[in-house]
Amino acid sequence: MENPAKKGRGMDYLVATPQQLREEIYRLQARIAQLEASEARRKQAEITLRAAAEEWEQSFNALSDDVFILDKTGIILWANKAVRERFGTLHGNLIGLDYRILYYGTPHLETSTPWESVLAGAVSAVVEIWLPKLKGWFLVSCYPLYDMEGKQWGAISVVKDITDRRRVEEALRDIAQGAPAAGGAAFFRSLVKDLAKALDVSYAFLAEFVDPAQTRIHTIAVWTHGEYGEPFTWTLPEALASQIRGARLPFWGNDMRQHILHHEQLAAWGVNSYVGSPLVNSVGQIIGVIMALDHRPLRNLQLAQSILGVFAVRAASELERKRAEEALRDNEERYRAIAENAYDLIFETTPNGVMLYLSPSCREVLGYSLEELQQRNFLHLIHPDDRSLIADEFERKVNALEDWQMVCRLEHQTEEWRWFESHIKPFRTTMGDKVAVIVSRDITERRRLDEERARATKLESIGILAGGIAHDFNNILTAVFANIGLAKMLISKTLNTTQHMIIDRLNAAEKACMRARDLTKQLLTFAKGGTPVKNPASVARLITETAEFALRGSNVRCELDLPETLWPVEVDEGQMSQVIQNLIINADHAMPNGGIIRITASNVTLDTTISLPLKPGRYVKVSIEDQGTGIHPEHLPKIFDPYFTTKQKGSGLGLATTYSILKRHEGHITVNSELGVGTTFTFYLPASERNFQIAPLEEAPVSLGTGRILVMEDEEEIREVLGKMLVELGYEVDFAHDGTEILAKYQQAMNSGKPYIATIMDLTIPGGVGGKESIRQLKALDPSVVALVSSGYSNDPVMANPEDYGFSGIVAKPYNLVDLSKALSKALGSATYSRLPTNSPS
């Protein structure tokens, strides 16, 4: 059944009025206008969409990464310029190809790919993968594409080449995980290999500067085209050296070929581009350089410089550590060589003295084996008297890490105590333990020499006083001694019983004078410059005669070992007899119950290795050994000091005099003593370099003479007795008070034709001209003058060597008639006749 409305409308349309037609036309026109506007908008949208698509494509084409669109099966629908440039030459038109062919070389794969998961419905995939076809690492990003209804129809993918980044990361990871402790050289070799790999270059090296001017380098590690190369030394061209020295950051260039023209090994590489960095240590000093080189221009120079900067920091740190280790090894070797070859003793101990280290010199100096010493405590080597003062302080100082010095005695294997000066340096080890390094120097001989010098200083100071006293005393003693001699001679001319008794008393007085003379001789040996009056002598004869005299009436027996081959010496016989006598008397007193004194003598030649204060050369060595009580160790350093004695009746001058005499004879004396065993004194005398025969001793006669003798003496008592002695000897005597008067009288006698045959002059005249000044004027007046010098002060060199000053001989005060006659006879050289003196001491 039809719809009446519809039917009616159709009929109305057919029979419509004009007005109705016009309205319909208007409606149709409006509709057409709407359709035309809609079409225009559609066309504009198409134009806008096309422009947007072109802009979108241009943006993707500007990327260096691969961008492409796939359908659901993996067929490429669109690809950007980077994809077309990478694969276009091989595959032509890429649209319609399977992506697997491009990136894997085949559509048939045994493993899944990141794209497959997204094409199968995954939301997205972002993964780093190795693509064998392209031989590199890539970051693959893939996202699904949907239509208007939300149905996935394909996928868009971005593929980024990260091969360089992965190479850098691997290289950085390698150097971060590198183990320098496994070996510095191995680490450096690995470093240059990784650098070449990170920068994709054929050559790399790491070197250190070997000169202060920083112009020469020596390579530590070299990488050359896939293998390690031989190290080399290179004097850098000035331009390259300046570039390295002036840089604190990586530097680069493309002119390496001109720098390596004159280096055979580098020139063979044929490289031109380079990037390098100075190696700077922790205090800012350039210590080396690291460089990468290649034939090709370097890619991504900014990245290369950044990578090289990281490598340079790591290399500099390791090179500084290597140098520090080498310096430490050098120091260890140096200090080991010093410690093992030093004469000083080096110990390392704990605070309580337990031994940790001993230098080899400990064995040589102390006599123990190192094993023996290792088992001993250092503090137990110290003398008990010193240990009580040192032990607590030693431990306190070490625990407080305070430097310290000490002087103490250490025990030798022979049980001898030797003096050592020690410097203690405490420190804390890396383990936190406190230890001390002790450097000890044997100063036994130095202390001995210091004691010798101190003793010599004491002798010198007392000598000034002793010399003056002895001089004045000798003047007085001369008058006494000479008068006793004269009295004996006068009385002996008319002898009777009473006079014999007087002569005996005079003899006793004369002996007392002789003892007093011996005492003044001892005092004179202390006088400064008291040079001995030396004459050729036999040591054997001096010992034999002195020993016999010194031990007369003693219960001690003397055994002599005196070879006939002993070298002769030049000594002052009186002083040397005194030395021997002092030592024998000391030995005698050390054995109150009797015993044996052994005296031995031998020829010795000393060289520079001796520990005695003597010049190298030939010496006669004399040892006097007793079996007495010995000398206490505390007294040994003082026995040669003036006035030091352990005897109730001793003067303290005997050994001091002995020491002084030997010193003035350029000799030396030592002592060794052991309580309850005995003492041995040993002295050395220089052997004479001249050849002469020692004349046998004969009893000295009194020589008489004639002629005129002029005497210059300021002491009235001596002048009087000397005149009487000269008259008694047959001479005529005149006197002068000083040098001016003696010159006038000598000149007058020469002019009168009655000259003096000799003069006797006092060496010094207080307030006037003495003999030393007068002899020069007399020599000028009469070159053949015979002049004898007399003095009670033997510290003047004139008395030791009178001929050097123009004198013919000496008359040493105090003297008697025999001494005077001998001196005149020797000087004049002509004695008319001789006779032995009656009861006159020789």
ROMAR-19149 format. One line per field, with one value per residue (C-alpha): x, y, z. Coordinates in Angstrom, 2 decimals, padded with zeros to 5 digits. Example, Ala and Ser with C-alpha at 12.3 -4.5 7.8 and 13.67 -1.06 7.14 Angstrom:
c1 c(012.30,013.67)
c2 c(-004.50,-001.06)
c3 c(007.80,007.14)
***
This chain:
c1 c(000.00,001.55,002.26,-000.29,002.07,004.78,002.47,000.89,004.30,005.28,002.18,002.71,006.20,004.89,002.21,004.28,003.75,006.47,006.97,007.58,010.01,011.94,012.26,013.46,016.04,017.24,017.57,019.51,021.83,022.52,023.27,025.66,027.40,027.78,029.25,031.63,032.81,033.28,035.34,037.44,038.10,038.99,041.41,042.98,043.30,044.94,047.37,048.10,048.49,050.76,052.89,053.01,054.01,056.77,057.99,057.82,059.79,062.38,062.82,063.41,065.72,067.82,068.55,071.80,069.96,068.04,064.22,061.75,058.09,057.06,053.78,052.60,054.72,057.96,057.91,059.42,056.78,058.98,062.63,064.50,067.55,070.01,068.56,068.64,072.30,073.33,071.63,070.59,073.75,073.27,069.51,068.29,064.63,064.14,060.33,058.81,061.93,061.94,063.84,065.64,067.42,068.86,069.97,070.57,071.18,068.33,064.59,065.00,066.30,066.73,066.40,063.80,064.51,063.34,061.03,059.18,057.94,056.42,054.91,053.41,051.66,054.18,053.81,057.47,061.04,064.28,067.38,071.14,072.10,075.08,074.25,076.72,075.72,076.77,079.59,078.59,076.49,073.09,070.35,067.01,063.82,060.53,056.94,053.55,051.35,047.49,044.63,041.67,039.89,042.83,043.95,047.76,048.71,052.55,055.49,058.01,061.65,064.75,068.17,071.11,074.78,076.40,079.54,081.85,080.05,080.20,083.90,084.59,082.56,084.43,087.76,086.81,085.53,088.79,090.96,088.63,088.92,092.61,094.92,098.21,099.36,099.58,102.41,102.88,104.21,101.27,098.81,100.39,100.38,096.71,096.05,097.46,095.68,092.36,093.01,093.59,090.43,088.36,089.45,089.54,093.14,096.06,098.76,099.08,101.90,102.55,105.90,107.66,110.09,113.68,115.34,114.72,114.20,111.29,112.53,113.24,110.71,111.05,108.03,106.69,104.06,103.46,100.52,101.16,098.46,097.00,100.06,102.47,105.47,109.07,109.80,111.76,113.34,112.39,113.84,110.70,110.72,110.55,107.09,105.60,107.50,106.17,102.67,102.94,104.58,102.10,099.02,097.13,094.32,094.38,095.91,095.61,096.90,097.09,100.78,102.48,104.31,106.54,107.39,108.53,110.60,113.86,112.67,112.99,110.46,107.81,108.35,107.61,104.12,103.22,100.69,099.56,096.69,097.18,095.59,097.54,097.51,100.27,100.47,100.34,101.20,099.52,101.65,101.06,104.30,104.23,105.85,104.90,102.57,099.96,099.15,096.89,097.82,096.36,096.63,093.04,091.65,090.29,086.49,084.57,087.58,085.68,084.79,088.34,089.74,087.27,088.18,091.89,091.49,090.12,092.93,095.51,094.29,094.48,097.88,099.34,098.16,099.70,102.93,103.32,102.71,105.23,107.83,107.14,107.56,110.79,112.06,111.08,112.90,115.92,115.85,115.45,118.42,120.43,119.68,120.22,123.63,124.41,123.22,125.05,128.30,128.39,130.94,128.36,126.13,122.45,119.81,116.03,114.32,111.02,110.55,111.79,114.90,113.91,116.07,114.24,117.14,120.95,123.38,126.33,128.72,127.37,129.14,132.39,132.47,131.04,132.48,129.20,127.46,124.24,122.33,123.75,122.88,119.37,118.65,119.85,118.09,119.74,119.52,121.37,124.38,124.75,127.10,125.15,126.21,124.89,121.84,120.32,120.28,119.19,116.60,113.54,114.35,114.88,111.43,109.75,111.39,110.54,106.90,106.69,108.31,110.97,114.41,117.20,120.97,122.95,126.54,127.08,129.31,128.41,129.81,132.24,132.38,135.76,133.98,135.65,133.43,133.60,132.13,129.42,127.59,124.04,121.31,117.80,115.02,111.64,108.78,105.45,105.19,102.30,100.94,100.90,103.82,106.37,109.99,113.34,116.26,119.52,122.70,125.71,129.27,132.27,133.92,136.29,139.37,137.93,137.33,140.83,142.21,139.98,141.34,144.85,144.14,142.55,145.50,147.87,145.94,146.24,149.96,150.37,148.61,150.54,153.72,153.61,153.63,156.05,158.57,158.81,159.16,161.80,163.82,164.03,164.61,167.42,169.22,169.12,170.01,172.96,174.58,173.97,175.06,178.18,179.26,178.94,181.10,183.70,183.71,184.33,187.19,188.84,188.51,189.76,193.14,194.03,192.15,191.91,189.36,187.21,187.31,186.16,183.10,182.53,182.85,180.26,177.85,178.57,177.94,174.57,173.78,174.86,172.53,169.70,170.54,170.49,167.03,165.92,167.41,165.35,162.26,162.95,163.52,160.05,158.61,160.50,158.95,155.61,157.01,155.62,158.08,160.42,162.22,164.41,168.15,168.39,171.41,171.85,171.06,170.47,167.05,168.40,171.20,168.87,166.45,169.18,170.87,167.65,166.01,169.04,169.15,165.37,164.95,167.98,166.89,163.46,161.91,160.75,162.68,163.03,163.06,164.39,163.79,165.90,167.06,170.45,168.83,166.83,166.97,168.83,166.81,167.55,166.42,167.22,168.83,168.08,164.41,164.10,165.75,163.15,160.35,161.66,162.33,158.81,157.20,159.41,158.84,155.06,155.28,157.39,154.87,152.01,153.62,154.35,154.72,157.16,156.74,158.18,158.40,158.75,160.26,160.22,161.30,160.88,161.10,157.73,156.63,153.30,151.10,148.03,145.67,146.86,144.58,147.44,148.17,151.48,152.81,153.43,157.03,159.59,159.33,160.89,158.09,158.73,156.30,156.61,154.30,153.72,151.75,150.28,146.83,145.82,144.23,140.51,138.70,137.43,141.02,142.44,141.34,143.02,146.34,148.29,146.72,149.09,148.86,146.43,147.54,146.07,149.19,149.32,152.84,152.65,153.18,151.00,153.79,155.40,153.04,152.19,155.92,156.26,153.42,154.83,158.36,157.17,154.96,157.92,159.88,157.06,156.21,153.16,152.21,149.21,148.03,146.03,145.08,142.91,142.13,143.86,145.91,148.29,149.09,151.06,152.43,153.55,155.39,156.66,159.76,160.57,163.59,166.45,166.81,170.57,173.23,175.60,177.29,176.36,179.62,180.09,179.77,182.92,183.35,183.52,186.79,187.21,189.05,191.37,192.48,193.98,192.96,190.60,186.80,184.19,181.02,177.70,175.41,173.00,172.65,175.44,175.55,175.89,178.43,180.57,180.50,180.93,184.01,185.52,184.82,186.48,189.51,189.62,189.63,192.64,190.99,191.08,187.65,186.07,182.40,179.79,176.33,174.54,174.98,176.18,178.98,180.07,180.42,182.53,184.85,185.17,186.08,188.60,190.24,190.63,192.17,194.60,195.91,194.59,191.35,188.96,189.04,185.32,182.28,179.51,176.28,172.97,170.16,167.97,168.90,165.91,165.83,168.92,170.29,170.54,172.60,170.24,170.59,174.26,175.52,174.58,176.60,179.54,179.47,179.58,182.55,184.35,182.93,185.07,183.86,183.32,180.14,178.24,174.64,173.41,169.85,167.66,164.67,164.85,161.63,163.55,164.56,168.03,168.82,167.81,169.58,172.27,174.27,171.30,171.61,175.39,176.39,179.02,177.26,175.16,175.61,172.17,171.36,171.83,175.34,178.43,182.17,182.06,179.20,181.03,184.34,182.65,180.83,183.99,186.12,183.63,183.29,186.98,188.02,191.37,192.03,195.59,195.20,192.48,192.01,189.10,187.42,187.72,184.30,182.61,179.30,179.22)
c2 c(000.00,003.31,006.21,008.92,011.75,010.69,010.10,013.49,015.21,013.67,014.81,018.27,018.31,017.53,020.18,022.71,026.36,028.70,029.98,026.52,025.92,029.04,027.99,024.58,026.15,028.29,025.16,023.39,026.38,026.48,022.80,023.17,026.05,023.88,021.09,023.48,024.90,021.43,020.47,023.58,022.76,019.21,020.44,022.86,020.03,017.90,020.69,021.19,017.45,017.15,020.04,018.48,015.12,016.79,018.64,015.40,013.53,016.31,016.16,012.42,012.74,015.25,012.66,010.64,007.69,005.13,005.76,003.53,002.36,-001.29,-002.99,-005.83,-008.35,-006.38,-004.94,-001.46,001.11,004.17,004.91,008.12,009.38,007.75,004.31,004.98,006.13,003.14,000.46,002.12,001.28,-002.42,-002.81,000.06,000.85,-000.15,000.12,-003.31,-005.05,-007.08,-005.18,-008.45,-008.43,-004.99,-005.60,-009.35,-010.26,-012.86,-012.96,-016.31,-015.88,-018.45,-015.87,-013.19,-009.51,-006.39,-005.50,-008.80,-008.20,-004.83,-006.16,-008.95,-006.45,-005.22,-001.64,-000.75,-002.06,-000.20,-002.40,-002.33,-005.16,-006.28,-006.46,-008.81,-007.61,-004.06,-005.14,-002.74,-001.98,-000.25,001.14,-000.08,001.78,000.43,001.67,000.38,002.40,002.33,003.33,005.49,002.54,001.71,-001.28,-001.78,-001.74,-001.41,000.03,002.86,002.20,004.30,002.56,004.51,003.49,003.33,001.42,004.28,004.83,001.16,001.08,004.08,002.62,-000.68,001.12,003.25,000.20,-001.59,001.19,001.59,-002.11,-002.28,-003.66,-001.70,-003.87,-006.76,-004.91,-001.32,-002.28,-004.62,-001.92,000.66,-001.79,-002.51,001.22,002.08,-000.90,000.23,003.81,002.73,000.66,003.47,006.01,003.47,004.37,002.18,003.61,004.79,005.24,006.36,007.93,009.75,012.64,011.62,015.04,018.15,020.30,018.04,017.54,013.79,011.06,007.33,005.18,002.85,001.17,001.19,-000.12,-000.45,-001.66,-004.45,-005.48,-004.19,-002.39,-001.94,000.98,003.92,007.21,010.38,013.87,015.91,018.62,021.99,022.77,019.54,019.84,023.38,022.16,019.49,021.73,024.54,022.34,021.19,019.72,017.35,018.74,017.59,018.14,016.83,017.53,014.63,013.56,016.62,015.92,012.34,012.72,012.09,009.26,005.95,003.96,006.70,007.61,003.98,004.34,006.95,008.62,012.20,012.89,012.78,013.64,013.74,014.86,015.76,013.59,015.89,014.67,015.62,018.77,020.08,018.92,017.44,014.01,012.42,012.29,009.92,010.07,008.33,008.48,007.31,007.57,008.85,012.07,011.47,011.10,013.10,015.02,016.48,013.00,011.83,014.63,013.86,010.16,010.95,013.24,010.35,008.07,010.77,011.21,007.46,007.17,010.13,008.68,005.30,006.84,008.93,005.82,003.91,006.63,006.75,002.97,003.16,005.97,003.92,000.88,003.03,004.43,000.97,-000.26,002.84,002.61,-001.15,-000.59,002.11,-000.02,-003.15,-001.36,001.29,000.96,002.41,-000.11,000.01,-001.61,-001.67,-002.50,-002.39,000.13,-002.47,-003.33,-006.51,-006.78,-006.53,-005.76,-005.70,-004.38,-006.62,-004.14,-005.29,-008.56,-006.88,-004.29,-006.22,-009.65,-011.56,-013.42,-011.81,-014.86,-014.36,-010.69,-011.35,-013.41,-010.69,-007.58,-004.33,-002.91,-005.95,-005.05,-001.80,-001.60,-002.15,001.25,002.95,000.70,001.80,005.38,004.58,001.75,003.66,006.79,004.70,003.12,006.44,008.27,005.55,005.35,009.15,009.04,011.53,011.63,011.03,010.77,008.85,007.87,004.51,001.44,-001.70,-005.12,-006.69,-010.45,-010.37,-008.83,-005.51,-002.45,-000.01,003.48,004.28,007.43,006.53,008.44,007.02,007.75,006.30,005.95,004.22,001.46,001.12,-001.55,000.96,-000.55,001.78,000.92,002.68,002.82,003.17,004.28,003.76,004.90,003.48,006.47,004.50,005.77,009.26,009.38,008.10,010.87,013.44,012.26,012.57,016.15,016.99,015.48,017.46,020.65,019.96,019.34,022.54,024.68,023.22,023.41,027.20,027.26,024.34,025.82,029.08,027.33,024.94,027.80,029.70,026.53,025.45,028.74,028.22,024.53,025.35,027.42,024.66,021.83,023.61,024.73,021.18,019.95,022.62,021.89,018.21,019.01,021.40,019.01,016.05,017.75,017.31,014.24,013.14,011.16,014.14,015.37,011.94,012.33,015.82,014.41,011.73,014.44,016.44,013.33,012.92,016.58,016.13,013.13,015.22,017.89,015.23,014.12,017.71,018.01,014.97,016.66,019.85,017.76,016.31,019.78,021.00,018.32,020.11,023.42,024.54,023.84,021.86,020.18,017.21,017.42,014.41,012.24,008.78,006.09,002.38,001.53,-001.82,-000.14,002.45,-000.28,-002.52,000.22,001.83,-001.46,-002.54,000.77,001.09,-002.44,-002.36,-003.84,-004.91,-008.39,-008.13,-009.84,-008.36,-010.44,-008.72,-009.62,-007.08,-008.20,-007.00,-005.90,-003.09,000.07,003.01,006.02,009.70,010.67,012.75,009.96,011.60,012.02,008.55,006.95,008.78,007.27,003.73,004.27,005.62,002.62,000.07,001.70,001.63,-002.06,-002.71,-000.93,-002.95,-006.19,-005.61,-009.36,-009.80,-011.01,-010.69,-007.65,-008.60,-005.98,-006.69,-004.54,-004.99,-003.17,-002.31,-000.49,001.35,002.30,004.49,001.76,002.03,003.48,005.26,009.00,008.33,009.05,006.03,004.84,002.78,002.59,000.76,-000.73,-001.35,-003.21,-003.34,-005.98,-006.68,-009.29,-006.81,-005.93,-004.10,-000.68,-000.13,000.70,003.97,005.12,004.19,007.39,009.54,007.83,010.21,013.33,015.53,014.90,011.99,009.11,006.19,005.84,007.30,008.66,009.28,012.71,012.11,013.33,010.03,008.90,012.48,013.12,009.88,010.86,014.34,013.11,010.56,013.11,015.49,012.64,012.16,008.87,007.52,005.37,003.06,000.97,-002.25,-003.53,-006.22,-006.30,-009.21,-010.08,-007.19,-004.14,-003.62,-000.24,-000.02,002.92,003.70,005.70,006.76,004.89,007.04,007.41,007.94,005.25,005.49,003.34,003.72,004.34,002.35,004.31,005.24,006.94,010.65,012.42,016.06,017.89,020.73,023.57,027.04,030.35,033.20,032.63,035.40,034.64,036.50,035.61,037.89,035.68,036.68,033.32,031.39,033.88,033.39,029.58,029.31,031.50,029.31,026.12,027.58,028.62,025.10,023.73,025.94,028.87,032.64,034.20,037.58,038.49,040.59,041.39,041.58,041.49,045.07,044.56,041.21,042.74,045.60,043.29,040.80,043.62,045.05,041.63,041.14,044.59,043.98,040.78,038.65,037.26,034.96,031.30,030.88,032.59,031.18,033.17,032.93,032.54,035.21,038.35,040.05,043.70,043.26,041.68,037.89,035.24,034.69,038.31,038.66,035.67,037.30,040.38,038.28,036.24,039.46,040.56,037.20,034.47,031.83,032.67,029.65,030.34,028.09,028.88,028.15,028.10,026.48,026.69,024.02,024.99,027.24,025.61,027.19,024.59,021.73,022.98,025.44,025.17,026.53,029.78,030.14,028.50,025.79,023.89,024.09,023.95,023.01,024.14,022.72,021.45,020.43,020.48,017.36,018.70,022.02,020.41,018.09,020.96,023.09,020.18,019.34,022.96,023.79,020.42,020.55,019.21,019.43,016.48,014.58,013.00,011.31,013.47,012.33,011.23,013.35,012.17,011.54)
c3 c(000.00,-001.03,001.26,000.49,001.63,-000.63,-003.43,-002.98,-002.91,-006.14,-007.75,-006.32,-007.79,-011.16,-011.00,-008.99,-009.44,-010.68,-007.24,-006.02,-008.85,-008.00,-004.39,-005.42,-007.67,-004.77,-002.66,-005.37,-005.80,-002.04,-002.03,-004.94,-003.16,-000.09,-002.20,-003.95,-000.56,000.77,-002.27,-001.93,001.70,000.70,-001.92,000.55,003.07,000.43,-000.36,003.35,003.88,000.89,002.19,005.64,004.14,002.16,005.25,007.28,004.61,004.39,008.16,008.11,005.12,007.05,009.71,009.56,011.12,009.03,009.10,007.23,007.28,007.06,006.40,008.59,006.64,006.90,003.41,003.12,002.17,002.57,003.45,004.15,002.36,004.86,004.05,000.33,000.50,002.63,000.51,-002.78,-004.68,-003.88,-004.21,-006.37,-005.51,-001.89,-001.84,-001.71,-000.33,002.87,005.56,006.50,003.14,003.89,007.46,007.51,003.88,003.80,004.62,006.29,009.82,012.57,015.32,015.90,015.35,017.24,014.30,014.46,017.99,017.04,013.78,015.86,018.12,020.69,021.82,020.94,020.84,021.62,021.60,020.77,018.43,016.38,012.67,010.97,007.51,008.40,010.76,013.46,016.49,016.02,018.23,016.76,017.73,016.31,016.90,015.55,013.06,013.24,010.87,011.78,013.23,015.52,013.55,013.17,009.57,009.87,011.81,011.67,012.64,013.37,013.16,014.64,014.08,017.56,016.55,017.51,020.78,021.70,020.77,022.99,025.82,025.58,025.55,028.54,030.36,029.61,031.00,033.97,034.71,033.79,036.47,036.58,039.46,037.02,035.39,034.29,030.85,030.20,031.21,028.92,026.00,026.60,026.82,023.39,021.86,023.32,022.21,018.63,018.78,020.31,017.71,014.84,013.94,012.92,015.16,018.74,021.21,024.78,025.68,028.49,028.32,029.01,029.18,031.30,028.18,027.13,023.58,023.62,024.27,024.73,024.03,026.70,024.49,020.71,018.67,014.94,012.59,014.67,016.72,019.32,017.90,018.99,021.33,019.97,021.01,019.16,019.28,018.67,016.01,017.69,016.29,017.66,020.96,021.43,020.63,023.35,025.94,025.34,025.62,028.67,026.52,023.51,020.31,016.70,013.20,009.65,009.03,010.83,007.69,007.80,011.45,010.88,007.73,009.59,011.81,009.99,012.03,012.07,008.43,007.51,009.01,006.42,008.69,008.35,010.74,014.48,017.77,020.99,024.58,027.06,030.16,033.19,036.68,039.94,040.37,036.85,035.22,031.73,031.98,028.68,025.69,024.22,020.50,017.95,014.26,010.97,007.19,006.96,008.36,011.84,012.07,014.62,015.89,018.83,020.06,019.45,021.59,024.38,024.28,024.22,027.22,029.26,028.15,028.90,032.50,033.06,031.37,033.30,036.59,035.82,034.44,037.59,039.69,037.58,038.04,041.76,041.98,039.97,042.17,045.22,043.83,043.04,046.56,048.01,045.99,046.87,050.58,050.55,048.93,051.49,054.38,053.23,052.47,055.19,057.97,060.37,062.11,061.11,063.30,063.07,066.34,068.16,071.00,073.50,071.49,069.60,066.47,063.11,060.77,060.99,058.40,057.43,059.09,062.48,061.92,060.89,063.68,066.63,065.77,066.20,063.38,062.19,063.43,066.94,066.92,065.59,068.67,071.04,072.21,071.12,074.64,075.99,073.82,075.78,078.73,081.99,083.35,080.20,079.82,083.12,081.81,078.26,078.27,079.54,077.57,074.40,074.64,075.48,072.57,070.04,071.16,070.93,067.44,068.57,066.96,069.44,069.77,072.33,073.08,074.75,074.85,072.89,073.60,071.13,070.67,072.44,075.48,074.78,075.22,072.32,072.22,069.65,068.70,067.68,065.86,066.38,063.87,064.93,062.43,061.98,059.38,056.92,059.26,062.11,064.06,065.68,064.91,065.18,062.76,064.68,062.89,065.14,064.44,066.24,067.94,070.16,068.35,068.08,071.83,072.36,070.16,071.89,075.22,073.81,072.74,076.08,077.87,075.65,076.46,080.17,079.79,077.79,080.39,083.30,081.24,081.18,084.98,085.34,082.92,084.83,088.17,086.82,085.32,088.60,090.59,088.27,088.79,092.54,092.19,089.95,092.69,095.28,092.98,091.76,095.25,096.59,093.72,094.39,098.09,097.42,095.08,097.56,100.50,098.48,098.05,101.77,102.99,106.64,108.65,109.47,105.87,104.64,106.82,105.32,101.79,102.65,103.78,100.64,098.55,100.27,099.60,095.99,095.62,097.00,094.40,091.69,092.81,092.75,089.26,088.17,089.54,087.59,084.49,084.94,085.31,082.26,080.08,080.52,079.29,075.94,073.14,075.39,072.51,073.54,072.98,070.69,070.07,068.51,071.06,071.46,072.92,074.15,076.11,077.63,078.75,080.17,082.18,083.40,084.39,086.41,088.25,088.82,090.23,092.53,095.86,094.53,094.83,091.20,088.42,084.96,081.76,078.65,075.01,073.12,069.64,068.47,065.22,066.82,064.75,066.34,067.51,068.08,071.57,074.58,076.61,079.94,079.10,077.60,080.63,082.68,080.55,081.01,084.69,085.33,083.63,085.39,088.80,088.17,087.29,090.40,092.64,091.07,092.38,096.09,096.63,093.77,090.20,086.74,084.47,080.82,078.53,074.79,071.88,068.13,064.85,063.28,060.16,060.47,057.52,057.07,058.33,061.92,064.56,066.35,066.16,064.41,060.96,058.73,058.89,060.84,064.64,067.55,069.65,073.39,075.67,079.47,080.97,084.64,086.59,089.00,090.21,087.02,086.58,087.14,083.85,085.32,085.91,082.51,080.71,083.41,084.10,081.86,083.41,085.47,089.20,088.82,091.01,092.94,095.13,098.63,098.07,094.33,092.78,089.71,087.41,086.39,083.59,082.62,082.14,080.20,077.91,077.33,076.60,074.06,072.38,072.03,070.49,067.93,069.58,071.38,074.37,074.92,077.84,078.21,081.62,083.17,086.85,088.60,085.49,084.89,082.81,079.61,078.56,074.93,073.45,069.96,069.01,065.44,064.10,062.86,059.11,059.47,059.69,062.65,065.22,068.90,070.82,074.07,077.33,079.21,082.59,081.92,083.00,083.98,081.17,082.18,079.98,079.71,078.23,078.89,079.08,079.13,081.14,080.78,083.75,085.60,088.73,091.18,092.98,089.71,088.39,091.52,091.57,087.80,087.99,090.70,088.70,085.60,087.63,089.10,085.55,084.69,082.92,083.45,083.84,083.06,083.59,081.78,083.02,079.64,075.89,075.56,078.06,076.61,073.13,074.48,076.46,073.58,071.18,073.68,074.20,070.45,070.09,072.96,071.43,074.29,072.89,074.75,073.73,074.58,076.00,078.21,077.93,079.78,077.25,078.82,080.77,082.42,081.30,079.09,075.93,076.35,074.63,071.73,070.60,071.54,069.52,066.23,067.06,068.31,065.08,063.12,065.21,065.20,062.88,064.65,068.14,070.47,072.43,074.81,075.82,079.33,080.65,083.25,080.89,078.22,076.49,074.11,070.80,071.18,073.87,071.56,068.44,069.53,066.30,064.32,066.26,066.11,069.43,069.74,072.53,075.70,079.48,080.83,084.37,086.91,086.16,088.11,087.39,085.20,083.09,082.62,081.67,079.14,077.47,077.19,076.02,073.29,072.17,072.20,070.84,072.64,076.15,077.43,079.81,081.69,085.07,086.86,089.52,093.10,094.53,091.88,090.52,086.83)
***
